[in-house]
């Protein structure tokens, strides 16, 4: 179901006759950069002549060989061209309006910070996000950032296809991935006792995928640049249909929307007195303490949010909730970070009772305890005490392999793909759940 995780798990080019996961090579032909009247950017193309480096005199007497060579070379060049990523698009705003039926089509999602539409744009199924620009951006800067972001390729990142600008809003066009967000996989209000991620190895795969993708976005091996995500939360992780691999949404959003400050701006401390200058946006429970105080977005804020997501993944509980205190009549704040710290203080026994009960106690306790400690290190209040994502990704990858070895030793399947379609009855279980219950009963008998 999942291979060994690496921080540079980059999607390799495929030949034209290979079978891709969800696209055909013919749909990957590069296109020129499209510009609107307000965003004019010259496009360039390079053509390659197959026989430009060959002596024509040599082939005068070898026409059959030349024809064969030319045909083969054309096929090779065509296959390489088809496997190359598409050039980033600057879409006309009219194209965005047409695809969304002037924004009257059903919204894919909506929040206080953004709205999105699932639609077809130039023959592709995409998700268009509308976000407000935090800072104005020059065309040259936009084109440069867009080209770098669109050159980034990782199996755990949902690809950005292009953008469009209109007034104070930016429209980001992402490829559509069939699946559901991680929150819905873990917590189904209609059936709280059921979860698609019913095995320990499936949750470790999710953790390794997220760590690998976030590590790549922070370091972008080969691109000599780095990005801050600023939107890591449980609803920003998509669990793909079938493979149950995790993919991170909104890659590049913070850079293109002006949410990340430059080095000069970061050197000036933004305190409470300047809170009216910059509106602090974030999701309660995932915002690092320094982000709430200064409003400055850094990679250590991503590390903090990642730690919260991992604690949710392990426990199945919400990052932050408020319960009614029957004695006082008020509300009691319950944080997954606080409960995890209490569990870790109790050692293996505390962690064992804290882990999601729907796993039926079928997991390696030593690995679970180490995972909790890694996540708690990520949510340290002092950002200087938090590790970098390359270190975290290495630790999670090792614990994932330890989990696979544990599963192999007790004979649990690690490569089953299942459906994440909604369940209509609490009595309906998928193949993985049935196998899990059977193995758990066998362990009890032994």
C-alpha positions in Angstrom: 0.0 0.0 0.0 2.9 2.3 0.6 6.6 2.2 -0.3 9.5 3.4 1.8 9.1 7.2 2.3 11.9 9.6 1.3 11.9 13.4 1.4 12.6 13.5 -2.3 9.9 11.1 -3.4 9.7 12.9 -6.6 7.4 11.8 -9.4 9.6 10.5 -12.2 8.8 11.1 -15.8 6.9 8.3 -17.5 7.1 7.1 -21.0 4.2 7.5 -23.3 3.2 3.9 -23.1 3.4 3.6 -19.3 0.3 3.5 -17.3 0.0 6.6 -15.0 -2.1 6.7 -11.9 -4.7 9.0 -13.1 -3.7 10.7 -16.3 -2.7 9.8 -19.8 0.5 11.0 -21.4 -1.3 12.7 -24.1 -2.7 15.1 -21.6 0.7 16.2 -20.4 1.8 18.0 -23.5 3.5 21.3 -22.6 1.5 24.4 -23.3 2.7 28.0 -23.6 2.1 30.5 -20.8 -1.3 31.9 -21.3 -1.8 35.6 -20.3 -4.7 37.9 -20.0 -4.9 41.5 -21.1 -3.9 42.7 -17.6 -1.2 40.1 -17.3 0.9 40.0 -20.4 3.8 37.7 -20.3 5.7 36.7 -23.5 5.8 33.0 -24.1 8.6 31.1 -25.7 9.0 27.7 -27.2 11.9 25.7 -28.3 11.8 23.3 -31.2 14.3 20.5 -31.8 15.1 19.2 -35.2 16.0 15.5 -35.0 18.6 15.5 -37.7 20.2 18.9 -36.9 23.2 17.3 -35.3 23.7 14.6 -38.0 25.6 14.9 -41.2 23.3 14.9 -44.2 26.0 13.4 -46.4 26.2 10.3 -44.3 22.6 9.5 -44.9 22.6 10.1 -48.6 23.6 6.5 -49.1 21.8 5.2 -46.1 18.3 6.5 -46.6 16.6 3.4 -45.0 18.8 3.7 -41.9 18.1 7.4 -41.7 14.3 6.9 -42.0 14.4 4.3 -39.3 16.6 6.4 -37.0 14.5 9.5 -37.6 11.3 7.7 -36.7 12.8 6.3 -33.6 14.2 9.6 -32.5 10.8 11.3 -33.1 9.1 8.7 -30.9 11.7 9.2 -28.2 11.4 13.0 -28.3 7.6 12.7 -28.3 7.6 10.5 -25.3 9.9 12.8 -23.4 7.8 15.8 -24.3 4.6 14.1 -23.2 6.1 13.2 -19.8 7.4 16.7 -19.1 5.3 18.8 -16.7 3.0 21.4 -18.2 4.1 25.0 -18.2 2.4 27.1 -15.5 -0.7 29.0 -16.7 -1.7 32.6 -16.0 -5.4 32.1 -16.8 -7.7 34.8 -18.2 -10.2 35.7 -15.5 -12.9 35.0 -18.2 -11.8 31.4 -18.2 -12.3 31.2 -14.4 -15.8 32.7 -14.7 -16.7 30.4 -17.5 -15.5 27.3 -15.6 -17.4 28.3 -12.5 -20.5 29.6 -14.3 -19.8 33.0 -12.9 -19.3 31.5 -9.5 -22.8 30.2 -9.4 -21.9 26.6 -9.6 -21.9 24.5 -6.5 -19.0 25.3 -4.2 -16.6 22.6 -3.3 -15.8 24.1 0.1 -16.1 27.4 1.8 -14.5 29.1 4.8 -13.8 32.6 6.2 -10.5 32.8 4.3 -11.3 31.1 1.0 -13.9 29.5 -1.3 -13.4 26.8 -3.9 -15.2 25.3 -6.8 -14.8 21.9 -8.4 -15.1 22.3 -12.2 -13.7 21.7 -15.6 -11.1 24.1 -16.9 -9.7 23.7 -20.4 -10.7 20.1 -20.5 -9.4 19.2 -17.0 -11.1 18.5 -13.7 -9.7 21.1 -11.3 -10.4 22.8 -8.0 -10.3 26.6 -8.1 -9.6 28.4 -4.8 -10.4 32.1 -4.3 -8.2 33.8 -1.8 -7.6 37.5 -0.9 -4.2 38.9 -1.6 -2.5 39.9 1.7 0.1 42.1 -0.2 0.3 43.4 -3.8 2.5 41.4 -6.1 4.3 42.5 -9.2 3.8 40.5 -12.4 7.5 39.6 -12.7 7.5 38.3 -9.2 4.3 36.4 -9.7 5.6 34.7 -12.8 8.9 33.8 -11.1 7.2 32.3 -8.0 4.6 30.5 -10.1 7.3 28.9 -12.4 9.2 27.7 -9.3 6.2 26.3 -7.6 5.0 24.5 -10.7 8.4 22.9 -11.2 8.0 21.2 -7.8 6.9 17.6 -8.0 6.3 15.3 -5.1 3.8 12.5 -4.7 2.5 13.9 -1.4 1.8 17.4 -2.8 -1.3 18.3 -4.9 0.0 20.1 -8.0 -0.7 23.7 -8.7 -1.6 24.2 -12.4 -1.8 28.0 -12.6 -3.3 31.2 -11.2 -5.5 34.2 -12.2 -5.8 37.6 -10.7 -8.8 39.9 -10.4 -8.8 42.9 -8.2 -7.7 42.0 -4.7 -8.3 38.3 -5.3 -6.1 35.5 -6.6 -7.6 32.3 -8.0 -5.4 29.3 -7.6 -6.0 26.3 -9.9 -5.1 22.9 -8.5 -5.4 19.4 -9.9 -8.3 17.4 -8.5 -7.5 14.3 -6.4 -10.3 11.8 -5.8 -10.5 11.2 -2.0 -11.7 12.8 1.2 -9.9 14.9 3.8 -8.2 13.3 6.8 -10.8 14.6 9.3 -13.6 12.8 7.5 -11.5 9.6 7.4 -10.9 9.7 11.2 -14.2 11.1 12.5 -17.5 10.3 10.9 -20.4 11.9 12.8 -22.9 9.5 11.4 -20.8 6.5 12.5 -18.3 7.4 15.2 -17.2 3.8 15.8 -16.0 3.4 12.2 -12.9 4.7 10.5 -11.3 3.9 7.2 -7.9 4.1 8.9 -8.6 1.0 11.0 -5.0 -0.3 11.1 -1.9 1.1 12.6 0.1 0.7 9.4 -2.4 2.8 7.5 -2.0 5.7 9.9 1.8 5.4 9.8 1.6 5.6 6.1 -0.4 8.8 6.3 2.1 10.3 8.8 5.1 9.4 6.6 3.4 10.9 3.5 2.7 14.2 5.3 6.2 14.4 6.7 7.8 13.6 3.4 5.7 16.2 1.5 6.2 18.9 4.1 10.0 18.2 4.2 10.1 18.6 0.4 8.2 21.9 0.5 10.6 23.2 3.1 13.7 22.3 1.2 12.6 21.6 -2.4 15.7 19.5 -3.4 17.1 20.6 -6.7 15.2 23.9 -6.9 17.5 25.8 -4.5 14.6 27.4 -2.8 12.2 26.7 0.1 8.5 27.4 0.9 6.4 27.9 4.0 3.1 26.1 3.7 1.1 28.0 6.4 -2.1 25.9 5.9 -1.2 22.6 7.5 -4.3 21.2 9.3 -6.3 18.0 9.2 -8.7 19.3 6.6 -5.9 20.2 4.3 -4.7 16.6 4.0 -6.5 14.6 1.3 -6.5 10.8 1.6 -6.6 9.4 -2.0 -9.2 6.9 -3.0 -7.9 3.3 -3.2 -4.2 3.8 -2.2 -5.0 5.7 1.0 -1.9 7.8 0.4 -1.9 11.3 1.9 -1.6 14.4 -0.3 -1.1 18.0 1.0 -3.4 20.8 -0.3 -2.6 24.4 -0.9 1.1 24.0 -1.8 2.4 27.5 -2.8 -0.7 29.4 -1.6 1.2 31.3 1.1 3.8 32.5 -1.3 1.4 33.6 -4.1 -1.0 35.3 -1.7 1.6 37.3 0.2 1.2 35.5 3.5 4.9 35.0 4.0 7.0 38.0 4.8 10.4 38.8 3.3 13.6 38.8 5.3 13.5 42.6 5.7 9.9 42.5 6.9 10.7 39.6 9.2 13.5 41.5 10.9 10.9 44.1 12.1 9.1 42.6 15.1 5.3 42.8 14.7 3.8 43.2 18.1 0.2 43.7 19.4 0.4 47.4 18.7 0.6 46.7 15.0 -2.1 44.0 14.9 -4.3 46.3 12.7 -1.6 46.4 10.1 -1.6 42.7 9.4 -4.7 40.5 9.9 -3.7 37.2 11.5 -5.4 34.3 9.9 -5.2 30.7 11.0 -7.2 27.8 12.4 -7.6 27.5 16.2 -5.6 24.6 17.5 -3.0 24.6 14.7 -1.5 28.1 15.2 1.9 28.2 16.9 2.1 30.5 19.9 4.5 32.9 18.2 2.2 33.1 15.1 -0.7 34.3 17.3 1.5 36.9 19.0 3.5 38.3 16.0 1.6 37.2 12.9 4.9 36.2 11.3 4.7 32.9 9.3 7.7 30.7 9.5 8.6 27.1 8.7 8.6 26.3 12.5 4.9 27.2 12.4 4.4 24.4 9.9 6.3 22.0 12.2 4.0 22.9 15.0 0.9 22.3 12.9 2.3 19.0 11.7 2.8 17.9 15.3 -0.9 18.7 16.0 -2.0 16.7 13.0 0.0 13.7 14.0 -1.5 13.7 17.5 -4.9 13.8 16.0 -4.0 10.9 13.7 -2.7 8.8 16.6 -5.6 9.5 19.0 -8.5 10.1 16.6 -9.4 13.2 18.8 -10.0 16.8 17.7 -7.1 19.2 18.0 -9.1 21.5 20.3 -12.6 21.3 21.6 -14.7 22.8 24.4 -16.8 20.7 26.7 -19.5 21.8 29.1 -18.4 21.7 32.7 -21.5 20.5 34.6 -20.2 21.8 37.9 -19.4 25.4 37.0 -21.8 25.6 34.0 -18.9 27.0 31.9 -16.8 25.4 29.2 -13.6 23.4 29.6 -10.9 23.6 27.0 -9.5 20.2 26.0 -6.4 20.2 23.8 -5.0 17.0 22.1 -1.5 18.4 23.0 -2.3 18.5 26.7 -3.8 14.9 26.7 -0.8 13.6 24.8 1.6 15.1 27.3 -0.3 13.5 30.1 -0.2 10.2 28.3 3.6 10.4 27.6 4.2 11.2 31.2 2.6 7.8 32.0 5.1 5.9 29.8 4.0 3.0 27.6 0.9 2.3 29.7 -0.3 5.9 29.4 0.3 6.0 25.6 -1.4 2.7 25.1 -4.6 3.9 26.7 -4.4 7.3 24.8 -4.1 5.8 21.3 -7.3 5.6 19.3 -9.4 2.7 20.8 -10.7 1.8 17.4 -7.3 0.3 16.6 -8.3 -2.4 19.2 -4.9 -2.2 20.9 -3.3 -3.8 17.8 -0.1 -1.7 17.4 3.5 -1.7 18.5 3.5 0.2 21.7 7.2 1.1 21.6 6.7 2.7 18.1 3.5 4.5 19.2 5.3 5.9 22.2 8.2 7.2 20.0 5.7 8.7 17.6 4.0 10.6 20.4 7.3 12.0 21.6 8.2 13.1 18.0 4.9 14.9 17.7 5.3 16.5 21.2 8.7 17.8 20.2 7.1 19.4 17.2 4.6 21.3 19.3 7.1 22.8 21.7 6.1 26.4 22.7 9.6 27.7 22.0 10.1 27.5 18.2 13.9 27.1 18.7 13.3 23.8 20.4 11.3 22.4 17.5 13.2 20.2 15.0 13.4 20.9 11.3 11.2 18.9 9.0 14.1 17.0 7.5 14.9 15.5 10.9 11.2 14.8 11.6 10.7 13.2 8.2 13.7 10.9 8.9 12.4 9.9 12.3 8.8 9.2 11.0 10.2 7.2 8.0 12.2 5.0 10.4 9.2 4.4 12.6 7.1 3.6 9.6 9.6 0.9 8.5 9.6 -0.4 12.1 5.8 -0.6 11.9 6.0 -2.5 8.6 8.4 -5.0 10.2 6.0 -5.4 13.1 3.0 -6.0 10.8 5.1 -8.5 8.7 6.1 -10.4 11.9 2.5 -10.9 13.0 1.2 -11.5 9.5 -1.0 -8.4 9.0 -1.5 -7.2 5.4 0.2 -4.0 4.4 -0.8 -3.5 0.8 -4.6 -3.7 0.8 -6.5 -0.9 -1.0 -10.0 -0.1 0.1 -12.8 2.2 -0.8 -13.5 5.4 1.2 -17.1 5.7 0.0 -19.6 6.7 2.7 -21.1 3.8 4.7 -24.9 3.4 5.0 -24.9 1.1 8.0 -22.7 0.6 11.0 -22.8 -3.2 10.2 -21.0 -2.7 6.9 -17.3 -3.2 7.1 -14.6 -3.2 4.4 -12.1 -6.0 3.8 -9.4 -4.4 5.9 -11.7 -4.1 8.9 -12.7 -7.7 8.7 -9.1 -8.9 8.4 -8.3 -6.6 11.3 -11.0 -8.0 13.6 -10.1 -11.5 12.7 -6.4 -11.0 13.5 -7.2 -9.3 16.7 -9.4 -12.2 17.8 -6.6 -14.6 16.9 -4.1 -12.6 19.0 -6.5 -12.8 22.0 -6.8 -16.6 21.7 -3.1 -17.0 21.6 
